[in-house]
Amino acid sequence: MELEVHSKLEEELIYPAIRAEIDDDDLMDEALEEHHVVHGLLGELKKMKPSDERYDAKFTVLAENVRHHIKEEETEMFSKTEDCEIDWEALSSQVVKRKEQLTAKKTSKKK
């Protein structure tokens, strides 16, 4: 799944469902800011050539940010949802439907 689609699904559906159930706005805000940083770095990398002086350093920072984000989701955010009343089945259905919409939109833009 493309990163942009993945981020939209988390930001539009998954994070709001989790935020409503856990008492940790700082954690949820940080996750959104991490998405923002990743998208900014990706935008900068797309404008660069791999031979550019700071390309490798920027890519390393991007990779480190993504690894940190994933670790935080897995160890902190998702562990806080274990005792929550989130309807994961309904949320999953919403995510699949929205993913199809986003993917179809991207496909039609490429034509």
N, C-alpha and C positions, 0 to 999 in steps of 0.2 A: 504494500500500500504506500502510495506516495506520502511523503512527510506532510505536505500541505493538507491533504485530506485527513490524515491521522490527527493532526493538530486541531483542525476544525471540529472533528468528531469529539475530541476531548473537551475543547473549549465550549462547544454548543450544548453538548448532552451529558457527557460523563462527569466533568468537573462540577457543573451545577447540581447534579444529583448527589454527588458526594458532599459538596459544600453544605447542602441542605441538611445533611445527616450528621456531620462531624462538627465539632466546635474548634476549628482551627483555620480561621480566615487567613492567618499569616502563611500557612503552608499552601493553601490554595492560591493565594496571590503570588507567592513565589513561583509556583508551577507555571502560572500564566506569564510571568516575567521571563522565566527560562525559555518558554516558547518564543517570546518576543526577541530575545537575544539570539536564539538559534536562527530564526528567520532573517534577522539582520545580517548575521555572519554569512548565511547562505546567499543572500542577495549580493553581498560584497564579493564572495568567491565566484559567483557567476559572471561578474564583470572583470575578473582577473584571468590571467593565463597561469597554468601550472609553473611556468618558468619565472613568474614575477617574484621579486625578492621576498615578500612576506606571505606568499601563498601557503607554504608549508606550515608556517607558524599559525596562520589564521585557521587552517584546517585542523591543526592539533588542538587549538582552543575550542573549536566547534565540537570535535570528538569528545573532549574532556567534559564539555558542558552537557552533551547528550548523555554520556555515561552517568554523570552526576544526577541528571534529571530522572533517568530510568531507575537508578538505585533509590532515589528519594521516593519515587512513586511506589516501588515495590516494598521498601522497608518501612516507610512511614505512612503514606497516604492510604494505600490499599489495606494495610494491617488495621488501620482505624475503622475500616468499613465492615470488618468481620461480624460485629454485633449490631450492625445497622439494619434498618428496615427498608433497604433499597430493593425494589422489585427488579432483580437483575435480568430476568427473562423479558420483561417489558422494555427495559432499557436496551437490551441487546437487539430487540426487534426495531426499536427506534434508530439505533446506530446503523444497522444493516440497511434500512430504508434510506437514511440520510447519506450513507456511503454511496449507494446506488445513484442518488440524485447528484452528488458531487462528482462522481466519476463520469456520469452521462454528460454533465455540464462541461467537464474538461475535454471529453472526447469530441463534443460538438464544436468547441472552440478551436480544436486542432484542424478541423476540416476546412 
